[in-house]
Amino acid sequence: MSVTRQDSFDRISADPAFDVVVIGGGINGIGVFRELALQGMRVLLVERNDYSSGCSAAPSRMIHGGLRYLENGEFSLVKESLRERDALLANAAHMVRPLPTTVPITSTFSGLLNGAASFLGLSTPPARRGALALKAGLSMYDWITRKRRRLPPHQFRSATKTLRLWPRLTPKLRGSATFFDAWISYPERLAIELLLDSGREAPGSIALNYAELVRRDTGYAVRDHLTGREFPIAAKALVNATGAWLDESLAALSSQGIDGERYVSGTKGSHIVLDHPELHAALKGHMIFFENGDGRVCVVFPYLGKVLAGSTDIRVEKAERVYCTDEERDYILDALRGVFPSIPFNAEQIIYTYSGIRPLPRSDHAFTGRISRGHMIRRINGAVPQFCMIGGKWTTFRAFAEQTTDAVLDFLGKARVRDTYDLPIGGGAGFPEEPEALERQLIARHGIGANRATWLVGLYGTRADAVLSFCRTREDDVPLDTGLDVTAAEIAYLAQHEHVVHLADLALRRLPLAITGLISSRRLEALAAVLAAELGWTPAERQKQVADLTHQLHTYHGVSADMLTQRN
C-alpha cells in the first residue's frame, strides 16, 4: 500500500519527534536515510526539490573505482570504490552492469611522474598517461580486487590489433588497454528504490520531497513547498547532505552560524547524449576512456541505444542549477573528433544535455582534476549537532552513508544492528543472471509482448511483476503513444507509488523519456493527462506543468520546443 504525501504530514503532526533529520535527498542523503532507518532510528528526510534532481542526476552514469585517482595517491579511495562497485554489481544487477573500458594509448613513457607531482603538491595538469603508467595503474586495479574478483583482469593490445577491433579510432595510437568497470542505467531510479525499500522495512521513518527544513526560535520546522504550511519537528541530530549547497544550508540551519570556513569546492560537469548510429556501432559495446589535449579525462560509451559523452570539469563559486553551455558542448564534440577523426560530429546529433555541480572538498588546486573525489564527515556542535557530509561520489554512496551513520550512532550512544553491504536494492533482489529468464516469466504470466517485458525488467528488475499486477487492474494498460512501451497504467503506478509531484519528476527522473530523446510535445500532453487524473490537477495546473517542463527541457537540457514538435 502506498503512503501519500498527506499521510506523511499527518504522521509528523501526530508525532513530531525524530532521532535524526537528514537534509538533502540526493544519493548521499538517501543513502544515510536508509542506513539510519535500518538501525531502528526514526528518521525524517527532507528534500527541497525532487529526489536526486541535483548533482545526483548529473553523473557520468559510471560505477567505477576511479583509475585516475591512483596518481593523486588516493589508494584508499580506489580500494573503497572498487569494493562498492562490486557490491552494486551484486545488489543492483538490474541497473548496474559490467562495462568493458578501452583506453587508446599514444605514448610509452609519458605520465610516469604524475603520481610524484601529486605527492609533491603540484596542481598542474598531469602529463598524458603512457603505456607504462597505465600498466602500473591497471595492475594495481587488478591487485586490489584479486581476492573477490567479479570482473575480468585488464589486457593490452598492439596498435594493429586495436585498429582491427576499432578501425574508427585515431590512427595515431600505439596500442590500447581494456579493463572492466560498470555503468548504471537509471541512477535516479535506484535512488527511488532505496527510498521505497526504507519505507517498507522501516515504516516509522518518513521521506519528503518538495519540502524544506527551516530554523525557528523554538527549534525547527518542515515547510511544505506545495502548500506553504509549516510543521514543527524535534530532532536529536541533523545530517546535512545538501552537497554543493552545504555551506549555505549549514549557515541557515545553525543557530550559532559558521566561522566563515567553507567546506565545499564545486566543479561543474556537463555531458551530452547523441543519437549517432555510426558512433554507437564504432564503440563495439565498449566505453572509450581517453585524454583530451588539456589533460582532462573524457568518456564515451553506448547508453540505452544512444551514446553518452562527457565531461567538463569547471570550477564554480556559486551553488545553483547549471546547464551545458555551447562552449562545453563544443569542447566535448572536439574531444570526440580527436579520438574518432573519421566520424563526423555536429550539434544536430545531440538529443539531450545535462550538467551538475560536483560537491568536492574545498581545494586550492588550479587543475580541478587534482581535487580529491573522496569524502569526509564534519561535525558542527550546537543544541542539535549537524553531521556534514562533504564530498563523495555515486559509486561510494553506501560506504559514505555507513560511515556517517556510525558517527551519528556513536553520538546517540546506539549500536549498529544491521549491515547493508550485501543488502539487495529494489528490483535487484532475486534478479537472475540472465534477465531474459525474468522477461519470459512476465510474458507467460501476464501475456505481454517481448518489447514490453524488456522495458519493464530494465526499469524495475524483479519489481516488474508488481508493476504489471497493478497495471492489469486498470483498463488503460495500453501504450501511451505509438513507439513507446510505457503505458498509461504504468504512469498511474508511478504517480501512486514513487513520490511523483510534478510532470518533470516523471519525464526526467522516474522514466528515461527525456534523456533518450523519446519525449515530444504530444507525449508531454499524454503524460500530463494521466498525471492530472491521478494527482487531481485542474486544467490550468495541467497546462502549467507542461509549460514548466518545456521550459526546463529547453533551458537545462538543450531540448527546444521546436525539437519537441518535430518529434511528434
C-alpha positions in Angstrom: 0.0 0.0 0.0 1.4 3.4 -1.0 1.8 6.2 1.5 0.5 9.6 0.3 2.2 12.9 0.9 -0.7 13.9 3.2 -0.2 10.7 5.2 3.4 11.7 5.8 2.5 15.2 7.1 -0.3 13.7 9.2 2.2 11.4 10.9 4.6 14.4 11.5 1.7 16.3 13.2 0.8 13.3 15.3 4.5 12.7 16.4 7.0 15.4 15.6 9.9 13.8 17.4 12.7 12.2 15.3 16.0 10.7 16.2 17.7 12.2 13.1 16.7 14.6 10.4 18.5 14.2 7.1 18.6 17.4 4.9 19.1 16.7 1.2 17.6 14.0 -0.9 20.5 13.3 -3.3 22.1 9.9 -3.3 24.2 10.6 -0.2 21.2 11.8 1.8 19.0 8.9 0.6 21.8 6.5 1.4 22.2 7.8 5.0 18.5 7.9 5.5 18.3 4.2 4.6 21.3 3.3 6.8 19.9 5.1 9.9 16.3 3.8 9.4 17.6 0.2 9.2 19.3 0.7 12.5 16.0 1.3 14.2 16.2 5.1 14.2 13.1 7.2 13.5 14.4 9.4 10.6 13.0 12.2 8.6 14.4 13.0 5.1 13.7 16.5 3.7 14.5 17.4 0.1 13.5 20.9 -1.2 13.2 19.8 -4.8 12.8 16.3 -6.2 14.9 13.4 -5.1 18.1 13.0 -7.0 17.4 16.2 -9.0 20.7 18.0 -8.4 24.2 16.6 -8.7 22.9 13.1 -8.2 21.0 13.4 -11.6 24.1 14.5 -13.4 26.8 11.8 -13.1 28.6 10.2 -16.0 26.5 7.1 -15.2 29.6 5.1 -14.3 30.1 3.0 -11.3 33.8 2.8 -11.1 36.9 2.5 -9.0 38.5 5.7 -10.2 41.6 4.6 -12.1 43.0 8.1 -12.4 42.7 8.7 -8.6 45.7 6.5 -8.2 48.1 9.2 -9.5 46.6 11.5 -6.9 47.8 9.0 -4.3 44.2 8.2 -3.2 44.7 4.5 -2.8 42.2 4.1 0.0 39.5 5.8 -2.2 40.2 3.5 -5.1 40.0 0.4 -2.8 36.8 1.6 -1.3 35.3 2.5 -4.7 36.2 -0.9 -6.2 34.6 -2.7 -3.2 31.4 -0.6 -3.5 31.4 -1.1 -7.3 31.4 -4.9 -6.8 28.6 -4.5 -4.1 26.4 -2.6 -6.6 27.0 -5.2 -9.3 25.6 -7.8 -6.9 22.9 -5.8 -5.1 21.5 -3.8 -8.0 22.2 -6.1 -11.0 19.1 -4.8 -12.8 20.6 -1.4 -13.1 24.4 -1.8 -12.6 26.2 -3.8 -15.2 29.8 -4.6 -16.3 31.3 -2.1 -18.7 34.4 -3.0 -20.8 36.5 0.1 -21.0 39.2 0.7 -23.6 42.0 3.3 -23.3 43.7 4.4 -26.5 47.5 4.7 -25.8 49.5 7.2 -27.8 52.8 7.1 -25.9 55.0 4.7 -23.9 56.8 6.6 -21.1 54.7 9.7 -20.6 52.9 10.2 -17.3 55.3 8.1 -15.1 55.9 11.2 -12.8 52.2 12.2 -12.5 52.0 10.5 -9.1 55.1 12.1 -7.9 53.8 15.5 -9.0 50.7 14.9 -6.9 52.7 13.8 -3.9 54.7 17.0 -4.1 51.5 19.0 -4.0 51.7 20.3 -7.6 48.4 21.3 -9.1 49.4 21.4 -12.7 47.6 19.1 -15.3 49.1 15.6 -15.4 51.1 14.6 -18.4 49.4 12.3 -20.9 49.3 8.7 -19.5 51.6 6.4 -21.5 51.6 2.6 -21.6 53.9 2.1 -18.6 52.0 4.5 -16.4 48.7 2.9 -17.4 50.1 -0.6 -16.9 51.1 0.3 -13.4 47.6 1.6 -12.6 45.7 -1.3 -14.1 48.0 -3.8 -12.4 47.1 -2.1 -9.1 43.4 -2.1 -10.0 43.6 -5.9 -10.5 45.6 -6.5 -7.4 43.1 -4.6 -5.2 40.3 -6.9 -6.4 42.3 -10.1 -6.6 40.5 -11.9 -3.6 37.0 -11.2 -4.8 37.2 -10.6 -8.5 33.9 -10.2 -10.2 35.2 -8.8 -13.5 38.0 -9.9 -15.9 41.6 -8.6 -15.5 43.0 -6.0 -17.8 44.7 -6.7 -21.1 46.9 -4.8 -23.5 46.8 -4.8 -27.4 49.1 -3.6 -30.1 48.1 -0.8 -32.4 47.4 -3.2 -35.2 45.1 -5.4 -33.2 43.4 -2.3 -31.7 42.6 -0.8 -35.1 41.4 -4.2 -36.3 38.8 -4.2 -33.5 38.1 -0.4 -33.5 39.0 0.8 -37.0 37.5 4.3 -36.5 39.8 5.1 -33.6 42.6 7.6 -34.2 45.5 6.1 -36.3 47.9 7.9 -34.0 47.6 5.4 -31.3 50.3 3.0 -30.3 48.1 0.4 -28.7 45.3 0.1 -26.2 44.4 -1.4 -22.9 41.0 -2.8 -21.8 39.7 -3.1 -18.2 36.3 -3.5 -16.7 34.3 -1.2 -14.6 30.5 -0.8 -14.5 27.7 1.6 -15.7 24.3 2.4 -14.2 21.3 2.7 -16.4 19.0 4.7 -14.2 20.7 6.4 -11.2 17.7 8.5 -10.3 15.5 5.3 -10.2 18.0 3.5 -8.0 17.7 6.4 -5.5 13.9 6.0 -5.5 14.2 2.2 -4.9 16.4 2.9 -1.9 13.6 5.1 -0.5 10.9 2.5 -1.3 13.0 -0.2 0.5 13.4 2.0 3.5 9.6 2.8 3.6 8.8 -0.9 3.6 11.4 -2.1 6.1 11.3 1.0 8.4 7.8 2.4 8.2 8.4 4.7 11.1 10.7 6.9 9.1 9.4 9.5 6.6 10.8 11.0 3.4 9.5 14.1 1.8 10.4 15.9 -1.5 9.5 19.5 -2.2 9.8 20.3 1.5 12.4 22.3 3.5 13.8 22.3 7.0 13.7 25.8 8.4 15.1 27.2 11.7 12.6 28.9 14.1 13.0 30.5 17.5 11.5 27.4 19.1 13.6 24.9 17.1 13.0 23.5 13.6 10.0 23.1 11.3 9.3 21.4 8.0 7.8 23.7 5.3 5.7 22.1 2.6 6.6 23.8 -0.7 3.2 22.8 -2.2 1.0 24.4 0.5 3.3 26.7 2.4 2.3 25.1 5.7 4.9 24.5 8.4 5.1 21.6 10.8 7.3 21.9 13.9 9.6 19.0 14.5 12.3 17.9 17.0 15.5 16.1 16.4 18.5 14.8 18.4 20.8 15.2 15.4 20.9 16.6 11.9 22.7 15.1 8.9 23.5 17.8 6.3 23.7 16.0 2.9 23.0 19.1 0.7 26.1 18.6 -1.4 27.1 21.7 -3.3 24.7 23.7 -1.2 26.2 22.5 2.1 27.8 25.8 3.1 24.6 27.8 2.5 22.4 25.3 4.3 24.8 25.0 7.2 24.7 28.7 7.8 20.9 28.8 7.5 20.3 26.0 10.0 23.0 26.6 12.6 21.8 28.8 15.5 25.5 29.8 16.0 26.2 30.4 12.3 29.6 29.2 11.0 33.1 30.7 11.4 33.5 31.7 7.7 35.2 28.5 6.7 33.8 26.9 3.5 33.8 23.2 3.1 32.7 22.6 -0.5 34.6 23.5 -3.7 32.3 22.7 -6.6 33.2 21.9 -10.1 30.7 21.8 -13.0 30.5 18.7 -15.1 28.5 18.6 -18.4 27.5 15.7 -20.6 25.8 15.2 -24.0 23.7 12.4 -25.3 23.9 11.8 -29.1 21.7 9.9 -31.5 24.6 8.7 -33.6 24.3 5.2 -35.0 27.7 5.4 -36.7 29.5 6.2 -33.4 27.4 3.7 -31.5 28.5 0.9 -33.9 32.1 2.1 -33.8 32.3 1.7 -30.0 31.6 -2.1 -30.2 29.9 -2.1 -26.8 32.9 -0.5 -25.0 33.5 2.7 -23.2 36.4 4.6 -24.7 38.3 6.3 -21.9 40.6 8.9 -23.3 42.5 12.1 -22.6 41.8 15.4 -24.2 44.6 17.8 -25.1 44.2 19.7 -21.8 44.8 16.6 -19.6 41.1 16.1 -18.8 39.9 12.5 -19.0 36.8 12.1 -21.2 34.5 9.2 -21.8 32.1 8.0 -24.4 30.0 4.8 -24.3 26.7 3.3 -25.5 23.8 4.3 -23.3 20.3 3.0 -23.7 20.6 2.8 -27.5 22.2 6.2 -27.8 25.7 7.5 -27.0 26.7 9.4 -23.8 29.8 11.6 -23.8 31.5 13.9 -21.3 32.6 15.6 -19.4 33.8 19.0 -18.4 35.3 20.0 -15.1 34.9 23.7 -14.5 35.3 25.3 -11.1 32.3 27.2 -9.9 31.9 29.6 -6.9 28.2 29.6 -6.5 25.9 26.6 -6.0 23.0 26.8 -8.5 21.3 24.9 -11.2 23.6 24.7 -14.2 23.4 23.7 -17.8 25.7 22.6 -20.6 26.9 25.8 -22.4 27.6 26.0 -26.1 31.3 26.1 -25.3 31.1 22.9 -23.2 29.2 21.2 -26.0 31.8 22.2 -28.5 34.6 21.0 -26.1 33.1 17.5 -25.9 32.5 17.3 -29.6 36.0 18.4 -30.4 37.3 15.8 -27.9 35.3 13.1 -29.8 36.7 14.3 -33.1 40.2 13.8 -31.7 39.6 10.2 -30.8 37.4 9.3 -33.7 38.7 11.5 -36.5 37.0 9.7 -39.4 33.5 10.1 -37.9 31.6 13.3 -38.4 30.1 15.1 -35.4 27.8 18.1 -35.2 25.4 19.7 -32.7 22.3 18.4 -34.5 23.2 14.9 -33.4 22.8 15.9 -29.7 19.3 15.0 -28.3 19.9 15.9 -24.7 22.4 17.6 -22.4 22.8 17.7 -18.7 25.0 19.3 -16.2 25.6 19.3 -12.4 27.9 20.6 -9.7 30.3 18.1 -8.1 30.3 18.8 -4.3 34.1 18.3 -3.9 36.0 19.1 -0.7 37.4 22.6 -0.6 40.7 22.8 -2.5 43.0 25.4 -4.0 44.3 23.1 -6.8 44.5 25.1 -10.1 43.8 21.9 -12.1 40.4 20.6 -11.0 41.3 17.0 -11.8 43.7 17.1 -8.9 40.8 17.8 -6.4 40.0 14.8 -4.3 36.9 12.8 -5.1 37.0 11.4 -1.6 34.6 12.2 1.3 34.7 13.3 4.9 32.3 14.0 7.8 32.5 17.3 9.7 30.5 17.6 13.0 29.3 21.1 13.8 28.3 21.3 17.5 25.2 23.1 18.8 22.0 22.4 20.6 21.3 20.0 17.8 24.6 18.9 16.2 25.0 18.7 12.4 26.9 16.0 10.8 28.0 17.4 7.4 28.7 15.0 4.5 31.4 16.7 2.4 32.4 15.3 -1.0 31.6 11.8 -2.2 30.6 10.3 -5.5 27.9 8.0 -6.7 29.9 4.8 -6.5 30.7 5.2 -2.8 27.3 6.5 -1.6 26.7 3.4 0.6 30.1 3.5 2.3 29.8 7.2 2.9 26.3 6.7 4.4 27.6 3.8 6.5 30.4 6.0 7.9 28.1 8.9 8.6 25.6 6.6 10.3 28.3 5.2 12.5 29.3 8.7 13.6 25.6 9.6 14.4 25.1 6.3 16.3 28.2 6.9 18.3 26.9 10.3 19.3 23.4 8.9 20.2 25.0 6.0 22.2 23.4 3.4 19.9 24.9 0.3 18.4 24.6 -0.7 14.7 22.2 -3.6 14.3 22.3 -4.2 10.5 24.9 -4.1 7.8 23.9 -3.1 4.2 27.0 -4.2 2.2 25.2 -7.4 0.9 21.7 -5.9 1.0 19.9 -6.0 -2.4 18.3 -2.8 -3.6 14.8 -2.7 -5.0 14.4 -4.8 -8.1 17.8 -6.2 -7.7 16.5 -8.6 -5.1 16.5 -12.1 -6.6 17.5 -10.7 -10.0 18.6 -13.6 -12.3 22.0 -13.8 -14.0 20.1 -13.9 -17.3 17.5 -11.1 -17.5 15.8 -12.9 -20.4 14.6 -15.6 -17.9 12.6 -12.9 -16.0 11.3 -11.5 -19.2 10.0 -14.9 -20.2 8.2 -15.3 -16.9 6.5 -11.9 -17.3 5.4 -12.8 -20.9 4.0 -16.1 -19.7 2.3 -14.8 -16.6 0.9 -11.5 -17.9 0.6 -12.1 -21.7 2.7 -9.1 -22.7 4.9 -8.6 -25.7 8.7 -9.1 -25.7 9.5 -5.4 -26.0 7.2 -4.5 -23.1 8.9 -7.2 -21.0 12.4 -6.0 -21.8 11.3 -2.4 -20.9 9.9 -3.4 -17.6 12.7 -5.7 -16.5 15.2 -3.0 -17.4 13.4 -0.4 -15.4 12.1 -2.3 -12.4 14.0 -5.6 -12.2 12.1 -8.1 -10.1 9.6 -5.4 -9.2 8.2 -5.6 -12.7 5.8 -8.3 -11.6 4.2 -6.0 -9.0 4.0 -3.2 -11.6 2.3 -5.4 -14.1 -0.1 -6.7 -11.4 -1.2 -3.1 -10.8 -1.5 -2.4 -14.5 -3.8 -5.4 -15.0 -6.3 -3.8 -12.7 -6.6 -0.8 -15.0 -8.5 -0.5 -18.2 -5.9 1.8 -19.7 -2.9 -0.6 -19.8 -2.1 0.4 -23.4 0.9 2.1 -24.8 0.9 5.8 -24.1 1.8 6.5 -27.7 3.0 4.7 -30.8 6.6 3.7 -30.4 6.5 3.7 -26.6 6.5 0.7 -24.3 5.3 2.7 -21.3 1.5 2.6 -20.7 -1.0 4.9 -19.1 -1.5 2.4 -16.3 2.2 2.3 -15.6 2.2 6.1 -15.3 -0.6 5.8 -12.8 1.5 3.2 -10.8 4.4 5.7 -10.7 2.2 8.5 -9.6 0.8 6.4 -6.7 4.0 4.7 -5.6 7.1 6.7 -6.4 6.7 10.2 -4.9 5.8 11.9 -8.2 4.7 15.6 -7.6 5.4 17.3 -10.9 5.4 16.3 -14.5 9.2 16.9 -14.6 9.7 14.2 -11.9 8.2 11.7 -14.2 9.7 12.6 -17.5 13.2 13.5 -16.3 13.8 11.1 -13.4 11.2 8.3 -13.0 11.3 7.3 -16.7 14.2 7.7 -19.3 12.0 9.5 -21.8 13.8 12.8 -22.0 17.4 11.5 -21.9 16.8 9.1 -24.7 15.0 11.5 -27.0 11.6 9.8 -26.6 9.9 12.9 -25.3 7.8 15.0 -27.7 5.2 17.7 -27.3 2.4 15.2 -28.0 3.8 12.8 -25.4 4.2 15.5 -22.9 0.5 16.2 -23.2 -0.4 12.5 -22.9 1.8 12.2 -19.7 0.2 15.3 -18.2 -3.3 13.9 -18.9 -2.6 10.7 -16.9 -0.9 12.6 -14.0 -3.7 15.1 -13.9 -6.2 12.3 -13.4 -4.1 10.7 -10.7 -3.0 13.8 -8.8 -6.1 15.9 -9.2 -4.7 18.7 -11.3 -7.0 21.4 -12.7 -6.8 22.1 -16.4 -4.9 25.2 -15.6 -2.4 23.3 -13.4 -2.0 20.7 -16.1 -1.2 23.4 -18.7 1.3 24.9 -16.2 3.1 21.6 -15.7 3.6 21.1 -19.4 4.9 24.7 -19.7 7.2 24.3 -16.8 8.7 21.1 -18.1 9.0 22.5 -21.6 11.0 25.4 -20.1 13.3 23.1 -18.2 14.0 20.9 -21.2 15.0 24.0 -23.2 16.9 25.8 -20.5 18.8 23.0 -18.8 18.8 20.1 -21.3 19.1 21.6 -24.8 15.7 20.4 -26.0 13.9 23.2 -27.6 10.1 23.5 -28.2 10.8 23.1 -31.9 12.7 19.8 -31.3 9.7 18.6 -29.2 7.3 19.5 -32.1 9.5 17.8 -34.7 9.4 14.5 -32.8 5.6 14.3 -33.0 
